[in-house]
Amino acid sequence: MSRKSRFANMSLAVALTLPLMAACAGPERIVTKEVMIPVPTKDEAPDWLMAGYRPEALPEFVAPDDPRASSALTPEGEKALRLIIIDLTGRDDAWRNWAR
């Protein structure tokens, strides 16, 4: 093949390819459609779970050699600690049930 015929073939290939590339690269027409699809949603957590937690009473820790101590807590402190643990355990259970 001569140099002229190779050039002619290449020119023909470019001439045929350019219009195709221009057609492909044209502006896209995007059409937005609204589609109603049911999406499962979770109910909001109850207000009492969303509220911050503050125990009614805090346990009073005392030295182990204090005559009032039975576990480095006074009897009132043990009761307060038990109530806090009961409240927090109940809140934890409620969160887990709500999250299911």
C-alpha positions as CSV (number, residue, x, y, z in Angstrom):
1,M,0.0,0.0,0.0
2,S,1.3,3.4,-0.9
3,R,1.6,6.2,1.5
4,K,-1.1,8.1,-0.3
5,S,-3.6,5.3,0.0
6,R,-2.8,4.7,3.7
7,F,-3.4,8.4,4.3
8,A,-6.7,8.3,2.3
9,N,-7.9,5.2,4.3
10,M,-7.0,6.9,7.5
11,S,-8.8,10.1,6.5
12,L,-11.9,8.1,5.5
13,A,-11.9,6.4,8.9
14,V,-11.5,9.7,10.8
15,A,-14.2,11.3,8.6
16,L,-16.6,8.4,9.4
17,T,-15.8,8.2,13.1
18,L,-16.1,11.9,14.0
19,P,-19.8,12.2,13.3
20,L,-20.5,9.1,15.3
21,M,-18.5,10.5,18.2
22,A,-20.3,13.8,18.0
23,A,-23.6,12.1,18.1
24,C,-22.6,10.1,21.2
25,A,-21.2,13.1,23.0
26,G,-24.3,15.2,22.6
27,P,-26.2,16.6,25.6
28,E,-28.1,14.1,27.6
29,R,-31.7,14.6,28.3
30,I,-32.4,13.7,31.9
31,V,-36.0,13.2,32.9
32,T,-36.9,13.1,36.6
33,K,-39.9,11.0,37.5
34,E,-41.5,10.7,40.9
35,V,-42.0,7.2,42.0
36,M,-44.1,6.3,45.0
37,I,-42.4,3.4,46.8
38,P,-43.4,2.4,50.3
39,V,-40.4,2.6,52.6
40,P,-40.5,1.0,56.1
41,T,-39.7,3.5,58.8
42,K,-39.2,3.1,62.5
43,D,-41.5,4.9,65.0
44,E,-39.7,7.5,67.1
45,A,-38.4,6.4,70.5
46,P,-40.7,7.2,73.4
47,D,-40.0,10.6,75.0
48,W,-39.0,9.0,78.3
49,L,-36.2,7.1,76.6
50,M,-35.1,10.2,74.7
51,A,-34.9,12.3,77.8
52,G,-31.5,12.4,79.6
53,Y,-31.2,10.1,82.6
54,R,-30.6,11.5,86.1
55,P,-30.9,9.2,89.1
56,E,-33.0,10.4,92.0
57,A,-30.3,9.7,94.5
58,L,-26.6,9.0,94.2
59,P,-24.9,6.4,96.4
60,E,-22.6,7.6,99.1
61,F,-19.3,5.7,99.1
62,V,-17.6,5.5,102.4
63,A,-14.3,4.0,103.6
64,P,-14.4,0.2,104.0
65,D,-13.5,0.6,107.7
66,D,-16.4,3.0,108.3
67,P,-18.8,1.4,110.8
68,R,-21.8,2.3,108.4
69,A,-20.2,0.5,105.5
70,S,-21.4,-2.9,104.3
71,S,-19.8,-2.7,100.8
72,A,-18.0,0.6,101.0
73,L,-21.6,2.0,100.8
74,T,-24.0,3.1,103.4
75,P,-27.3,1.1,103.5
76,E,-29.0,4.1,101.9
77,G,-26.2,4.2,99.3
78,E,-26.7,0.5,98.5
79,K,-30.4,1.2,98.0
80,A,-29.7,4.1,95.7
81,L,-27.2,2.0,93.7
82,R,-29.8,-0.8,93.4
83,L,-32.4,1.7,92.1
84,I,-30.0,3.1,89.6
85,I,-29.1,-0.3,88.3
86,I,-32.8,-1.3,88.0
87,D,-33.6,2.0,86.2
88,L,-30.6,1.6,83.8
89,T,-31.4,-2.1,83.1
90,G,-35.0,-1.2,82.4
91,R,-34.0,1.6,80.0
92,D,-31.5,-0.8,78.3
93,D,-34.3,-3.4,77.8
94,A,-36.7,-0.7,76.5
95,W,-34.1,0.5,73.9
96,R,-33.4,-3.0,72.8
97,N,-37.2,-3.7,72.4
98,W,-37.7,-0.4,70.5
99,A,-34.8,-1.2,68.2
100,R,-36.2,-4.5,67.1
